[in-house]
Amino acid sequence: MKKFKFTIFMAILVVMLAACSNSSNETKPETNGTAKEAAKPATVQITDAHGTVDVPVNPKTVVALDNRTFETLADWNIELAAVPKPVMPADSPYVTNEKVKDVGNHREPNLEVIAAANPDLVIVGQRFAGHYEDIKKLVPEAAVIDLNVDISKDAEKPGENLVNGLKNSTITLGKIFDKNEEANKLVADFDKAIADAKAAYNGKDKVMSVIVSGGDIGYSAPRSGRVWGPMYEIFGWTPALEVKASSTDHQGDEISVEAIAQSNPDWIFVLDRDAAVSGETNKVPAQDVIDKSPALQKTTAVSKGNIVYAPADTYTNESIQTYLELFQNFANTLGK
């Protein structure tokens, strides 16, 4: 009996020792390889108008001031803490959301709103580019990036500057907000729209571009004019009229309607500035202005209905989506 009990005791002891041995020999899960590859970087280095900047990926609190970015960020469901509501389309989800604070317009901005938001990232550009240094000083702990697209940095290549600027800004935003696939698709669609619009233009029709503001028709010069200028290079348009000392004025240059009519354009491209400015009190629809201009009625463009209007919000929404829509319109209209 004693021998039997001893045998049982020894069997139990062997099992216990084996268990302890197995426990001590267990290996901890590896933290390298696949696990490391799945981890996302905390920051991404991007290049803006001033150099390289380390930006947090998927920043928690974001202030955006660049009109070229709002539609892209909205499409990607990016929450914003503050924006310049007076210079944005009235139907922007950021404008209609009361939780999004208003920085005001670029002429008299309330930069303290930015400081109060305590942002991780501030996106500067276009109208607010001149406030870049002040904003950096105001929020020294934030990443401040300037995505300004300056078409005048190389006077000989305004079209190339615009195209590359829009594409680079889109790719940059994709990296920051982990939307690389969406950004790449936008750029691919944009490139296709440019190619299609180029193919639709016959290379000889004369083009006139104008800006309608307050019931007046202003001349948007080839290469330098607001919105339209760079497109003469992008698409190889033949200008109906060229004048010296043209500008980038937001209402166009003061060239008489009679001079515009005498150039007899085959196509007229129109930007309705007032349609995009919610606070504008002297609004007159651009189409009414063009239709009611006696001088323009005998031009080839008007008589044939060869008039293209930019999207209504273009003046305050110069996003890659806006240009994509416009270029697709060129492709469909010029090729008819």
N, C-alpha and C positions, 0 to 999 in steps of 0.2 A: 504493500500500500504506500509505504514511504517512497519507494522507488517510482511508483506511478505519479505521486504528487510532485516529486522532484523533476520528472520528465515534463510534466505540464508547465511547471515554473520556468524551466529552461526554454521551452517553446515560446512562452510569452515574452521572455527576456530577449530572445532572438528577434521576434517580431518588432519589439519596441526599439531595439538597436538599429534594425533595418530602416524603420520609419524615421528615426533621428538622422540616420545617414543620408536618406533620400532628401529630407528637408534641408540639410546643410548643403547639399550638392545642387539645389535648385538654382537656376540662373535667372537673373532679373531680365525683364523685357528690354530689348535693345532700343536705344533712343536715337540711333543714327539711321541711315538708309532712308526707307520710305517715310518714316515719321518726320525726319528733317525736311524731306522734299515737300511734304504736305504743308509745312509751316509757311505762312506768308510773311514777307518782309515787313518790318515795322515802318520803314520809310522807303521812299523812292526818290532818286535824284533826277530832277528835270531841268531843262534849259529854258529860261525865259528871256525877256528883252534885256536883262542885265547880267546874265551869266547862269551859273548852276545853283540850284537850291534843293536842299533836302526837305521833302514834304511827307508828312504822315500819310500812310495809305488808309483810305476810308476815314478821314478826319471827322471827329465828332461834331465840332461846331464850326460852321463855314459861313463866311460873309462873301458875297459875290457882287462885283461892281461893273463887270464887263458885259456890255450888251450882246456880245458875240457868244456868250456862254449860257444865257438863261434858258433858252429853249432846250439845249442839250441836257442841262442839269435837270430840268423839269421832266423831260422824256425818260431820264434814268431814275426818277423818283428820289433825287437828292434833296434832303432837307436843308434849308438855308435859314440863318439867324437874322440876317439883315440884307437889304437891297436898296437901290435908289429908285423908289417907286415912281416918281414924277417923270422919269425918262425910260419907262418900260411900257410895253403894251398893256392896256387896261385889263385885258382878259388873262394876263399871266397868272398862274396859280400862286405865285409869290406875292403879287399885288393884291389879290383878293383874300389872302390869308392874313388875318389880323395878328396872328402870332409872329409873323415875320416883320421885324422892325424896319422903319423907313429912314434911310440915311439922307434922303433929300437929293436934289439934283447936284450936278458937278460944279455948278457955279458957286453955290453957297451950301456945301454939304455940312451935315452935322456929324463930324468924325467921332464925336464922343459916343455916338450910338455904337460904333464899331468897338471902341474900347470897352463899353459896358457889356457887349456880347462875349467878351473874353474868348476870342476865336482861336482855333487851332490853325486855321487857314484863311487868308484873305486873297481873293482873286481880283486883281486890278487889271485895267485895260481900257482901251478906247477913251471915252470921255473922262475917266478918272485917272488916266495915266500920269497926269501932272501932279497928282496927290500922292504918288508912290512913296516918296521919302518921308512925308509927314505921317503916313500910315505906318510905315516901318518903325518910326520913333514912338508912335502911340502904342503899338502892340509888339514890343520887342521879343516876346516869347512865342509869337505866332510865325508860321511860315507865310511870307508875303510874296506872291508871284505876280509878275506883270506879263500878261499875254497880249499886249497891244500889237495889233497888226498895222505896221507903218508902211503904207504903199509908196511913200515918198522917199524911203531910205535909199532907193536906187531909182532915180528919175527915168532911167531907160527901161525899167522892168516893173512897172506898177502892177501889171496883171500877174506876173510870176510871184511878186511879193504877196499879193492878196491870196492867191491859190495856196501857196506854201504856208502862209500864216494860218489860214483856216484849217488846213490839214494838220499842221503841227500842233495847234491848240487842241484840236479834237483828240489826237493821239495822247497828248499830255494829260488831258482830263480823264481819258480812259485808264491811264496808268495810276492816277491818283485815286480814282473811285472804283478801281478793280472792274472796269467795264471795257476791257481791251477788245473783246469780240464785237461789242456794239460800236466802239469807236472805229475799228477796222472796216466794218460794214458801211458805216457812214462815209468814210473816205473812199471806199470802192464805188459806192453809188454816186458820189460827187465826181469822181474821175470819169465815170461813164457818162454822166450828164454833160460834162464839158466836151467829151468826144462827140456825143450825139449832136450837141448844139453847133459845134464846129462843122460837122458834116452837113447840117441843115442850111447853113449860110452859103449862098452861091458865089460869094467873093467879090461881087460887084455892086450890089444894091447899096445905095447911100443911106447912112444911118444918122438920125438926129436923136439925142437924148436930152430930156428936160426934167426939171423939178417944178412942181406946181405947189405954191405956198401962198395963202391969203388971197387966192383968186388970180395971182400973177404967174406967168410962165417964165421960169429962169432957165438959162442955158447951162447944161452940164457938159463940160468940155471933155473931149477925148483925152485919155490918159490921166488927167488930174481931177476931173469933175467928181462930185460926191456920188458914190455907189456905181454909176455907169462908167466913169473914166477908165478904170483898169480893164474893162471888158473889151475895149477896142483892141488891146494887145492880145488878150486871151483868145478872142475869136477871129481876129484879123478883119474887123469891120472897116469899111470905107466911110470916113466921116463926111457928112453932107456939108459941114461948115467947121472951119478952124479959125480961131482968133488968137491974137497975141494977148499976153498978160491974163490968161485964164486963171481961175482959182478953184479952191476946194470948198467954196462957200456953201453952207447948208441949205441955202435957198436958191443956189445957182447964180450964174453971172447975169448982169443986166444987159442982155442982148435983145434988141427989139423983136417982137413977134414977126414983124414984117421981114426982118433979116432972116429969121428962121424959115419963114414961108418961101422967101426968094431962093433959098438953098434947095428947095423942092426935094425933100427927103423921100426915099422909097419906104422907109420905116421910121416910126417915132416911138421911142421908149420913154415911158413916163413914170416918175416917182412922185407919189402923192404924200408930201411931207406932213400935211395937216391931219391926214387920216390916222397917223400913228401917234399924234400928240394929244393926249387926253385933255390937257388944259387949254388947248387952242380955241379961242372964241370966234375967230373969223373964218371958220371952216367953209370951204366951198369945194365940193367933190371935184377931183382932177378931171374926171371924164366930162363933167358939165363945162368946165373951163375950156377944154379942148374942143368939145362939140360946138360951143358958142363963140369960138374965135373965128371971125369972118376971114382973117388973113390966112388961116390954115386950111380952110375948106377946099381950096383948089389944089392943094398939094397931092402928090401921088399917094402918099401914106394915108391921108384921111379919105381921099376918094375911093381907095381900094380897101379901106378898113384895116390897113397894116399898122395897127397900134397895139403895143404890148404894155400893160400896166404891171409894175412891180407889186408883189404882195402888199396888202394894205398896211401891215405893221413894219415894213422894211426899215423905215427911218430909225425906229427904236429897237429893232430886232434883226441886226445884221449877223445872224447865226449861220452856220454852215447849212442848216435846214432851209433857211430863207433863200440862200443862193442856189441850193439844190432845186428847190421848187421853181425858182426863176429860170434856171438853165434848162430844166425839163420843159418849161413853157416855150423857151426859144426853140428847142428841138422839135416840138410839136407844131409850132406856129410858123416858123420860117421855112419849114420843109413842106408846107401844104401846097 
